[in-house]
């Protein structure tokens, strides 16, 4: 859970910017994209992501103006993107003016459980990331470009300049996630090789000592 408003606000800034970039890439025609008729369309998921900010926050004592119904689905991609920005801004303003760090410890009823407000804020980020992932799949099916979120996307891997721009964005969380993945894999490979060497060295040492003792 989040234990300070500043910690959440820094995380939300990155997450909200990532979501906003995806929404801005939607087109009116792509909103009808779906896997099957039994699943939500891209437009429904996008609008749900917008409304979910207020829907989830309404479980607390926060008050702010934002869409609170995810049905019916709007048919204008630009309006969805603009509505997300407005909802996010209103939400952040409410947090800054209505809550303090201590408020994050207060417990609320949510989905049949008693949880602290700090955990609800974490759920909001996780919920948004979940639906953002669904959107990227449908966006690819619709033939739309997908921007990187926690690292470069396929398009950015194909264009080094775009990949460079991704790393230059002032988004520390995403940057360190990307660096962690790259350096983490190199470290993993190095440690694996070192472990094999040490294992071979120790076995050879034991075997040599055994032969010496046996004599």
C-alpha positions in Angstrom: 0.0 0.0 0.0 1.0 3.6 -0.3 2.1 5.3 2.9 2.5 8.8 1.6 0.6 11.0 -0.8 3.8 12.1 -2.5 4.7 8.5 -3.2 1.4 7.8 -4.9 1.3 11.1 -6.8 4.8 10.3 -8.3 3.6 6.9 -9.3 0.3 8.1 -10.7 2.0 10.8 -12.8 3.8 8.1 -14.7 0.9 5.7 -14.9 -1.6 8.4 -16.0 0.8 9.8 -18.6 1.2 6.2 -20.0 -2.5 5.7 -20.2 -3.1 9.1 -21.7 -0.6 8.4 -24.5 -2.5 5.2 -25.4 -5.8 6.9 -25.4 -4.5 9.6 -27.7 -3.6 7.0 -30.2 -7.1 5.7 -30.5 -9.3 6.5 -33.5 -13.1 6.7 -33.8 -13.0 3.6 -36.0 -10.9 1.6 -33.6 -13.3 1.9 -30.8 -15.4 -1.0 -32.2 -12.5 -3.4 -32.2 -13.3 -6.6 -30.3 -12.0 -10.1 -29.9 -15.5 -11.6 -30.0 -19.0 -10.2 -29.6 -19.0 -11.5 -26.1 -16.1 -9.4 -25.0 -15.8 -5.7 -24.4 -14.8 -3.5 -27.3 -11.7 -1.3 -27.3 -14.0 1.7 -26.8 -15.8 0.1 -23.8 -12.5 -0.7 -22.1 -11.1 2.8 -22.8 -14.3 4.5 -21.4 -14.3 2.1 -18.4 -10.7 3.2 -17.7 -11.8 6.8 -17.6 -14.9 6.2 -15.4 -13.0 3.8 -13.1 -11.1 6.7 -11.6 -14.3 8.1 -10.0 -16.0 4.7 -9.5 -13.1 3.4 -7.4 -12.4 6.6 -5.6 -16.1 6.9 -4.7 -15.4 4.2 -2.1 -13.6 6.9 -0.1 -14.7 10.3 1.1 -13.0 12.1 -1.8 -15.3 14.4 -3.8 -14.5 15.6 -7.3 -16.2 15.9 -10.7 -15.5 13.1 -13.2 -17.5 10.5 -15.3 -18.9 7.9 -13.0 -20.7 5.6 -15.5 -18.9 3.4 -18.1 -22.0 2.8 -20.2 -23.1 3.8 -22.8 -19.8 3.9 -24.6 -18.9 7.1 -26.3 -18.1 7.0 -30.0 -15.5 9.8 -30.1 -11.9 8.9 -29.3 -10.8 12.4 -28.7 -13.5 12.9 -26.1 -12.5 9.8 -24.3 -8.9 11.0 -24.2 -9.9 14.5 -23.0 -12.2 13.0 -20.4 -9.4 10.9 -19.0 -7.2 13.9 -18.6 -9.9 15.9 -16.9 -10.8 13.0 -14.5 -7.2 12.5 -13.6 -6.5 16.2 -13.0 -9.7 16.4 -10.8 -8.7 13.3 -8.9 -5.2 14.6 -8.2 -6.5 18.0 -7.1 -8.9 16.3 -4.7 -6.1 14.2 -3.2 -3.9 17.2 -2.6 -6.6 19.3 -1.0 -8.7 16.7 0.9 -6.3 14.1 2.2 -3.1 14.0 4.2 -0.6 11.1 4.6 -2.5 9.9 7.7 -5.7 9.5 5.6 -4.0 6.6 3.8 -4.2 4.6 7.0 -7.9 5.0 7.4 -9.8 1.8 6.6 -12.8 1.6 4.2 -15.2 -1.1 3.0 -14.2 -2.3 -0.5 -15.4 -5.5 -2.2 -16.4 -7.0 1.1 -13.1 -6.3 2.8 -11.7 -3.7 5.2 -8.7 -2.1 3.5 -6.7 1.1 4.1 -7.1 4.0 1.6 -3.4 3.5 0.7 -4.3 0.0 -0.6 -7.2 1.3 -2.6 -4.9 3.7 -4.4 -2.6 0.8 -5.2 -5.6 -1.1 -6.5 -6.5 1.8 -8.7 -3.1 1.7 -10.4 -3.2 -2.1 -10.8 -6.8 -1.9 -12.2 -5.7 0.7 -14.8 -2.6 -1.3 -15.8 -4.8 -4.4 -16.3 -7.1 -2.7 -18.7 -4.3 -0.8 -20.4 -2.8 -4.2 -21.3 -6.1 -5.3 -22.8 -6.2 -2.1 -24.8 -2.8 -2.6 -26.3 -3.8 -6.1 -27.6 -7.0 -4.6 -29.3 -5.0 -1.7 -30.6 -2.6 -4.0 -32.4 -5.6 -5.9 -33.9 -6.9 -2.6 -35.1 -3.6 -1.7 -36.7 -2.8 1.1 -34.4 0.8 1.9 -33.2 1.4 1.0 -29.5 3.8 3.1 -27.4 6.1 1.6 -24.8 5.0 1.7 -21.2 7.5 -0.1 -19.0 10.0 -0.4 -21.9 10.1 0.1 -25.6 7.4 -1.5 -27.7 7.9 -3.3 -31.0 7.6 -0.1 -33.0 10.2 1.6 -30.8 12.6 -1.3 -31.0 12.3 -1.0 -34.8 13.1 2.8 -34.6 16.2 3.5 -32.5 15.3 7.2 -32.4 11.9 6.5 -30.8 13.6 4.2 -28.3 16.0 7.0 -27.4 13.1 9.4 -26.9 11.5 6.9 -24.6 14.5 6.8 -22.3 14.8 10.6 -22.4 11.3 11.1 -21.1 11.2 12.5 -17.6 9.4 9.4 -16.2 11.8 7.9 -13.6 9.7 4.9 -12.8 9.4 3.6 -16.4 13.1 4.5 -17.0 14.3 2.4 -14.1 12.0 -0.4 -15.0 13.6 -0.5 -18.4 17.1 -0.3 -17.1 16.3 -3.0 -14.5 15.2 -5.4 -17.2 18.3 -4.8 -19.4 20.9 -4.8 -16.6 18.9 -7.5 -14.6 19.2 -9.9 -17.5 22.9 -9.2 -17.9 23.5 -9.7 -14.2 21.4 -12.9 -14.3 23.6 -14.3 -17.1 26.8 -13.3 -15.4 25.7 -14.9 -12.1 24.7 -18.0 -13.9 28.2 -18.3 -15.5 29.9 -17.5 -12.2 27.8 -20.2 -10.5 28.8 -22.8 -13.1 32.5 -21.9 -12.7 32.4 -22.1 -8.9 30.5 -25.4 -9.0 33.1 -26.9 -11.4 36.0 -25.4 -9.3 34.6 -26.8 -6.0 33.9 -30.2 -7.5 37.4 -30.4 -9.0 38.9 -29.3 -5.6 36.9 -32.0 -3.7 37.8 -34.7 -6.3 41.5 -33.7 -6.1 41.5 -33.7 -2.3 39.7 -37.1 -2.4 42.4 -38.6 -4.6 45.1 -37.2 -2.4 43.5 -38.6 0.7 42.8 -42.0 -1.0 46.6 -42.4 -1.6 
